[in-house]
Amino acid sequence: MLSLRHLSLLLLLAFAGPVAAQPKSEPADYLLPDETKMTPFKDRVPVVFVTRNQPEWKTLKGFWNDGTEEAIDPATGAKVTRKVVKIQVPFGLTTAPPVPAENPMTVEKWVLGKKLYYDEILSSDGTVACATCHTPAKGFADGNRSSTGIGGKLGPINSPTVFNSAYNRFQFWDGRASTLEDQSQGPVGNNLEMFGGKADPWEEAVARIRANPEYVKAFLAVFGHAPTRDAAAKAIATYERTVLLGTGIQDRAEAIMRKRVIDEESGKFELKPDDYTNALKAEFAAKSPALKDLGLDPEKDAAKAAEFGLRLLNGRTLFFNKARCSNCHTGDTYSDGGFHNLGIGAKDGDLPISEFGRFARLQTGHKDLTLVGAFKTPGLRGLLQTAPYMHSGEDKTLEAVVDLYDRGGNVNPYLSEKMRDTAAEAAYVKARAEGKPVDPAVKVYGPAKKPIIPLKLNLTAQEKADLVLFLKALNGDPLDPLIADPKKFPGK
């Protein structure tokens, strides 16, 4: 027999009609596109990189160049003429930044990514943006030993620059991200940087973006769906991929050398003091601000061109030889993309677990002992704008960095072999086995009492000064305002 309560419920359901379906919230991580809502193919403006080894490079008038191209609309098969932006990759960077096939670059996507990069909407308390720790005014870093996030929380590590990060094999000091798309997602989920909520950080961030009508419209045009984590990461990476730094005095000297060798038909592509001197003379004639990077007054120091040309060549020779810098700093960006233990963070010869670096990020089953305490080799372009140095930010000047290498780094059980005097270590082991006296100052580790002996460079004061001068010559020209000015956008 039905109770009065059950009967009332049946009557209510009978006369209430069908229950309205509750709207299902869209996932925050990713969505599939509705192409009918995207900007039509013919109106999309692709962004392409042009390098100096392409004939077109010389015809481009600046960093950001408007043009047109012929293309086939994949939806209709029709031939269309559409706008295109061509990026003149700075002199000294001989290859174009790699662009993932799943994230083709367009101006619309670049604009969206730049807006997100400078918008504090991604942080849970609305006070921190990507640009907070990576600002153009401070070399796309922040000038601090370690960065401050939401709520005034101090992070444990120095902010690496975004300069030329598009070329990095790995992102972050410990390499925990493999692409700019991966990297751009990290800070939002870090409770010392941008996240202070209790739920999923990106779910919260996407909810805030979806509440902004301007962003919703932009995401629909670019991606064909509402804002998502995947799309936001792709957009930010698109902007970061254009933060390119090159065209330093060193690059100009090399160009002069190559022209000279071709004219001479000597085939000896070797820099001479005159190559640097002529590069400096051209800088003086142009009153170039790059001269100040070397401590030269564009108005008063023209007579010093030959002197500094000789010093720059000496600095370069040291870089590739006695100072051993090129063991790790190679290629267009002066980085091997690898990880090395310099002993940064070592205390009294020991390395705390907080300084295990790349080793800590390797998957279980793939732990490599040679990567204990190893951190990523940074590129060397833009050094004057990106102090302090090292992942700890503990070295305030380039002189301090050179001193670190001159003493062979800081001794610890896992000091990189590239920083060690392996011949002296072998001699120590041999002498000890033969019962001969050994240096009591040598640090030994583990049950086998393995000796670790840093390789001292024994650079003179003048050699250190010339090496630092060479590093300053890598600094590069200022970025195009379209990249460096947070408020500047194409066509405005």
Helices and strands as residue ranges (DSSP letters): H 4-16, G 35-37, G 41-43, E 47-50, G 55-59, E 64-72, E 79-88, H 107-118, G 120-122, H 130-133, G 136-138, G 150-152, G 165-167, H 180-183, G 187-189, H 201-210, H 213-223, H 229-240, H 249-264, H 273-285, G 289-294, G 302-304, H 305-320, G 325-327, E 339-340, G 353-355, H 358-361, G 369-371, E 375-376, G 383-385, H 398-406, G 417-419, H 422-433, E 443-445, E 450-452, H 461-472, H 481-484
